[in-house]
Amino acid sequence: MEWITMFFLQIIWQAVVTMNNFQMYRHIMSPGWSLGWTWAKKEVIWSMVGAQATEQGDCSKFKGNVPHCCQKNPTIVDLLPGVPYNQQFSNCCKGGVLAAWGQDPTAAVSAFQVSVGLAGTSNKTVKLPKNFTLLGPGPGYTCGPAKVVPSTVFLTSDRRRKTQALMTWNVTCTYSQFLARKNPSCCVSFSSFYNETITPCPTCACGCQNKHNCVKSNSKILQVKGINTPRKDNSPLLQCTHHMCPIRVHWHVKLNYKDYWRVKIAVTNFNYRMNHTLWSLVVQHPNLNNVTQVFSFDYKPLLPYESINDTGMFYGMKFYNDLLMEAGPLGNIQSELLLRKDKNTFTLKQGWAFPRKVYFNGDECMLPPPDTYPFLPSSAPNNLFALSTLICSLLFLLISLW
């Protein structure tokens, strides 16, 4: 959920817009957010700090000073890092990238300042903008109407005096994976130490519409300069696989100790045109209520229901593995997870050791069908051991009688 706050500071209609990403495990990645709305009257944007409108529009009726944007439906984007200091604003200039609230709340905020003309002369004549839109960076967000809330209060630098904005309103935008794309963007495969069978991702798990444009891992086209450069429309260049997913998450049940069990997690990128900064992986499993140690990933439990602790978020360590590279030799990350057993629930039967749901960057991944999960081998060795024990007992009894 995105929360957009706009408030006017004074009669010259200088507004500050603040965007908060309250989604716990979905961030807005490069090329970043873009925010749009429709003016209620004939407002224009005279100037901006910390962001810019993508188009100026028709400002021919203005002589001398020309507004920054005269469009009825402006689209605003964040500035890139490194812009001159006089163009910066607090929490701006990150290229539109917003961290997930669960990863880094301080980086989950973006803000900019805008000076508005022809808006009215008082809070009674100012009309709220409408038809808010948010791309982050693609579709998926739906924004509600602006709602007036109590005016924002500010403290002076000496913290002895309070001032307040003339008006403040909020806009709430919610994300839906079904609106963002028709097919999943990731899939999950399974394996275990007790079965040689590897359960792969389902065939065409992410749709096979890109199957005719995919590239084999040994193709010479991958040596062409600029092959990894992203396109403006963010169209992928996928490695040819049976699942045709940009991301695959692999869950391997590695070891079974007396009081603990161990899992290896690997995430592989199959898109040659996209790397993933600030990636996150969310897993739902009943034994995540007793995580002992996580190796090489950061981990945070998520508690959507206070009484149930079965969901956790994994993400990269800063400056170590918080970047998942594009497809190729470096396009994977992995970690291991040590969990303490609950003797009342732990079992390796019927696929209990595998996750119930998996999300990558906030989007749910497709799991294999349950009947294809790696299963425990037959109990023949146990029966053979029992039979040999019985034979030894009978022999011992016969010897005793003899």
C-alpha positions in Angstrom: 0.0 0.0 0.0 1.3 3.4 -0.9 0.2 6.5 1.1 0.6 9.8 -0.7 0.3 13.0 1.4 -0.1 16.4 0.0 -0.3 19.6 2.0 -0.1 23.3 1.2 2.2 25.4 3.3 1.1 28.9 2.6 -1.0 31.2 0.4 1.5 30.9 -2.6 0.3 27.3 -2.8 3.6 25.6 -2.3 2.7 21.9 -1.7 4.9 19.1 -0.3 4.1 15.6 -1.5 5.3 12.7 0.6 5.0 9.0 -0.6 5.3 6.2 2.0 5.6 2.6 0.9 3.9 0.7 3.7 4.2 -2.7 1.9 6.3 -4.9 4.1 8.0 -7.0 1.4 7.4 -5.3 -2.0 9.6 -2.4 -3.0 9.5 -0.2 -6.0 12.5 -0.9 -8.1 14.2 0.9 -11.0 13.2 2.7 -13.1 11.1 3.9 -10.2 7.7 5.3 -9.5 5.7 7.8 -11.5 2.7 9.7 -10.0 -0.1 11.3 -11.9 -3.4 13.2 -11.2 -5.9 15.4 -12.9 -6.2 19.0 -11.8 -9.8 20.1 -10.7 -9.5 23.5 -12.4 -6.9 25.2 -14.5 -3.9 24.8 -12.2 -0.3 24.9 -13.4 2.9 23.9 -11.8 5.3 26.8 -11.6 8.3 25.0 -10.2 9.3 21.8 -8.5 12.1 20.7 -6.2 13.0 17.0 -5.8 11.0 15.8 -8.8 10.0 16.9 -12.2 7.0 16.6 -14.6 7.7 14.4 -17.7 6.2 16.9 -20.1 5.7 20.7 -20.0 2.6 20.8 -22.1 1.2 23.9 -23.8 2.2 27.0 -21.9 1.8 29.4 -24.8 -0.6 31.7 -23.0 2.1 32.6 -20.4 4.5 35.4 -21.3 7.8 36.0 -19.6 8.0 33.4 -16.8 6.9 30.1 -18.2 5.5 27.4 -15.8 7.3 24.1 -15.3 4.1 22.2 -16.4 0.8 23.3 -17.9 -0.7 19.9 -18.4 -4.2 19.0 -17.1 -2.9 15.5 -16.3 0.7 15.9 -15.2 3.0 12.9 -14.6 5.7 13.3 -12.0 8.9 11.3 -11.6 11.7 11.4 -9.0 15.0 13.0 -9.8 18.2 10.9 -10.2 20.9 10.7 -7.6 23.6 13.4 -7.9 21.4 16.3 -9.0 22.6 19.8 -7.9 21.9 20.6 -4.3 19.5 23.4 -5.1 17.2 20.9 -6.9 17.1 18.5 -4.0 14.5 18.0 -1.3 14.4 15.7 1.7 13.9 12.0 0.8 14.2 12.8 -2.9 16.4 11.9 -5.8 16.7 8.1 -5.6 15.5 7.5 -9.1 12.1 6.6 -7.9 13.3 3.6 -6.0 11.5 2.9 -2.7 12.5 0.2 -0.3 10.0 -2.1 1.3 8.9 -1.0 4.8 9.9 -4.3 6.3 13.4 -4.0 4.9 14.3 -0.4 5.5 11.6 2.1 6.7 14.0 5.0 6.3 14.4 4.3 2.6 10.6 3.6 2.1 9.8 7.4 1.8 10.0 9.8 -1.1 9.1 13.5 -1.2 9.1 16.5 -3.4 7.9 20.1 -3.4 5.7 21.7 -6.0 4.6 25.4 -6.5 1.0 25.6 -7.9 -0.6 28.5 -9.6 -4.2 29.3 -10.5 -5.4 27.1 -7.7 -7.5 29.6 -5.7 -6.9 32.0 -2.8 -8.0 30.1 0.3 -8.6 26.6 1.5 -12.3 27.0 0.5 -11.5 27.8 -3.1 -8.8 25.2 -3.6 -10.1 22.0 -5.2 -8.5 18.6 -4.6 -6.9 16.9 -7.6 -8.6 13.7 -8.7 -7.9 10.5 -10.7 -4.6 9.7 -9.0 -2.4 7.1 -10.7 0.7 5.4 -9.6 3.1 3.2 -11.6 5.7 1.3 -9.6 7.3 1.1 -12.1 4.6 -0.9 -14.1 0.9 -1.3 -13.6 -0.8 -2.9 -10.6 -1.6 0.0 -8.4 -5.1 1.4 -7.9 -5.5 4.8 -6.1 -8.5 6.0 -4.2 -9.8 9.6 -4.1 -8.0 12.3 -2.1 -9.3 12.8 1.4 -8.9 15.9 3.5 -7.2 15.1 6.9 -6.1 17.3 9.8 -3.4 19.8 8.7 0.2 18.7 9.0 2.0 20.4 12.0 5.6 21.5 11.8 8.1 22.3 14.5 10.6 25.2 14.2 14.3 24.4 14.4 14.4 25.3 18.1 11.3 23.1 18.6 9.6 25.8 20.6 7.0 26.9 18.0 4.5 25.0 15.9 3.2 26.0 12.5 0.7 24.1 10.4 -0.1 23.6 6.7 -3.1 25.3 5.2 -4.5 22.0 3.9 -3.5 18.3 4.0 -5.0 15.4 2.1 -4.1 11.7 1.8 -4.4 9.3 -1.2 -4.1 5.5 -0.6 -2.9 3.3 -3.5 -3.1 -0.5 -3.2 -1.3 -3.1 -5.3 -2.8 -6.2 -7.0 -0.6 -8.8 -8.7 -3.5 -9.8 -10.9 -3.7 -6.2 -12.3 0.1 -6.1 -12.8 0.4 -9.2 -15.0 -1.6 -12.2 -16.3 1.0 -14.8 -15.3 3.3 -15.3 -12.3 6.8 -13.8 -12.4 8.5 -16.6 -10.5 8.3 -20.3 -9.8 9.5 -22.8 -7.1 11.3 -26.1 -7.4 12.0 -28.7 -4.7 14.5 -31.4 -3.8 15.6 -33.3 -0.7 18.4 -35.5 0.7 16.0 -38.5 1.0 15.0 -38.7 -2.6 17.0 -38.3 -5.8 14.1 -36.9 -7.7 14.1 -33.1 -8.2 10.6 -31.5 -8.5 11.0 -28.8 -11.2 9.0 -25.7 -11.7 5.7 -26.4 -13.6 6.0 -26.2 -17.4 5.1 -22.7 -18.7 4.6 -21.6 -15.0 5.0 -18.0 -16.1 3.4 -18.3 -19.5 5.2 -19.3 -22.7 4.5 -16.1 -24.7 8.3 -15.4 -24.6 9.3 -18.9 -25.7 10.1 -17.8 -29.3 12.2 -14.9 -28.2 14.3 -16.7 -25.5 18.0 -17.3 -25.6 19.9 -20.5 -24.9 22.5 -20.3 -22.2 25.3 -21.1 -24.6 24.1 -18.8 -27.4 26.7 -16.5 -29.1 24.2 -13.6 -28.9 25.0 -13.3 -25.3 28.5 -12.0 -26.3 27.0 -9.0 -28.1 27.8 -5.7 -26.5 24.8 -4.1 -24.8 22.8 -7.3 -24.6 22.1 -6.7 -20.9 20.9 -3.1 -21.4 17.3 -2.8 -20.2 14.7 -1.7 -22.8 12.4 1.3 -22.2 9.4 -1.0 -22.1 11.2 -3.3 -19.7 10.6 -6.2 -22.1 12.6 -9.2 -20.8 15.2 -11.4 -22.5 14.8 -14.7 -20.9 17.0 -17.8 -20.9 15.2 -20.7 -22.6 13.7 -22.9 -19.9 10.7 -25.2 -19.7 9.1 -22.9 -17.1 9.9 -19.6 -18.8 10.1 -17.7 -15.6 12.4 -14.7 -14.9 13.0 -16.0 -11.4 13.2 -19.5 -9.9 13.4 -20.2 -6.2 14.7 -23.6 -5.2 14.1 -25.2 -1.8 16.3 -28.1 -0.8 15.8 -30.1 2.4 19.5 -30.7 3.0 20.0 -32.5 6.4 18.0 -34.0 9.2 19.6 -33.9 12.7 18.2 -35.1 16.0 16.9 -31.7 17.2 17.3 -29.6 14.0 16.9 -29.7 10.3 18.6 -27.8 7.6 17.3 -26.2 4.3 19.2 -24.6 1.4 17.5 -21.8 -0.5 18.7 -20.7 -4.0 17.3 -17.9 -6.1 18.2 -17.8 -9.8 17.6 -15.0 -12.3 16.9 -16.0 -15.9 16.4 -12.5 -17.3 19.4 -11.2 -19.1 18.1 -7.6 -19.1 17.3 -7.1 -15.4 19.1 -7.3 -12.1 17.2 -6.9 -8.8 18.3 -4.4 -6.2 16.8 -4.6 -2.7 15.2 -8.0 -3.5 13.1 -9.8 -1.0 11.9 -13.4 -0.5 8.9 -14.3 1.7 8.3 -17.9 2.7 5.4 -19.4 4.6 6.1 -22.6 6.5 4.9 -23.7 10.0 8.4 -24.3 11.3 9.5 -20.7 10.8 8.3 -20.1 14.3 11.6 -21.6 15.5 14.4 -20.3 13.2 17.7 -20.9 14.8 20.1 -19.4 12.3 20.1 -18.0 8.8 23.3 -17.9 6.8 24.3 -15.1 4.4 20.8 -13.6 4.3 19.1 -11.2 6.6 15.8 -12.5 8.1 12.8 -10.9 9.7 9.6 -12.7 10.9 6.4 -11.3 9.5 3.4 -11.5 11.8 0.2 -10.9 9.8 -1.7 -12.6 12.6 -0.2 -12.1 16.0 -1.0 -15.6 17.1 0.6 -17.3 14.1 4.3 -17.0 13.4 4.7 -19.0 10.1 5.9 -16.4 7.7 9.4 -14.8 7.3 11.1 -12.4 5.0 14.6 -13.0 3.6 16.6 -10.3 2.0 20.2 -9.5 1.1 22.9 -8.1 3.4 23.7 -4.6 2.5 26.8 -4.2 0.2 27.2 -8.0 0.2 24.3 -9.8 -1.7 21.5 -7.3 -1.8 21.9 -7.2 -5.6 20.8 -10.2 -7.6 22.6 -9.9 -10.9 21.1 -10.6 -14.4 21.1 -14.1 -15.9 24.5 -15.7 -16.2 27.2 -17.1 -14.0 26.6 -14.4 -11.3 22.8 -14.4 -11.5 22.1 -16.4 -8.4 22.1 -16.1 -4.6 21.8 -18.7 -2.0 21.6 -19.3 1.7 21.0 -22.0 4.3 18.5 -22.1 7.1 18.7 -24.0 10.4 15.4 -24.7 12.1 14.7 -26.3 15.5 12.3 -29.2 15.4 8.9 -29.2 17.1 8.5 -32.9 17.9 4.8 -32.6 17.9 4.6 -31.4 14.3 7.9 -32.2 12.5 7.7 -34.8 9.8 9.2 -35.5 6.4 6.1 -37.2 5.2 3.5 -35.8 2.7 5.6 -32.8 1.7 5.5 -31.1 5.2 9.1 -29.9 4.9 8.3 -27.8 1.9 6.9 -24.2 2.0 3.2 -23.4 1.6 3.7 -20.1 -0.2 6.6 -18.3 -1.7 6.8 -14.6 -2.8 9.7 -12.9 -4.6 9.6 -9.1 -4.5 6.1 -9.1 -3.3 4.7 -11.3 -6.1 3.5 -14.9 -5.4 5.4 -17.6 -7.1 3.9 -20.8 -8.7 4.5 -24.0 -6.7 4.6 -27.5 -8.2 1.6 -29.7 -7.7 1.6 -31.4 -4.3 1.6 -34.9 -5.8 5.0 -34.2 -7.4 6.8 -33.3 -4.2 9.8 -35.5 -3.3 8.5 -38.3 -1.2 10.1 -40.5 1.5 11.4 -43.8 0.2 9.5 -47.0 0.8 9.7 -48.6 4.3 11.2 -51.8 2.9 14.5 -51.4 4.8 12.6 -51.0 8.0 10.6 -54.2 7.3 13.8 -56.0 6.4 15.4 -54.9 9.7 12.3 -56.1 11.6 12.4 -59.5 9.8 16.1 -60.0 10.5 15.4 -59.2 14.2 12.6 -61.8 14.3 14.8 -64.5 12.7 17.6 -63.8 15.2 15.2 -64.1 18.1 13.8 -67.4 16.9 17.4 -68.8 16.5 18.3 -67.7 20.0 15.1 -69.4 21.3 15.9 -72.6 19.5 19.5 -72.6 20.8 18.2 -72.1 24.3 15.8 -75.0 24.0 18.4 -77.2 22.5 
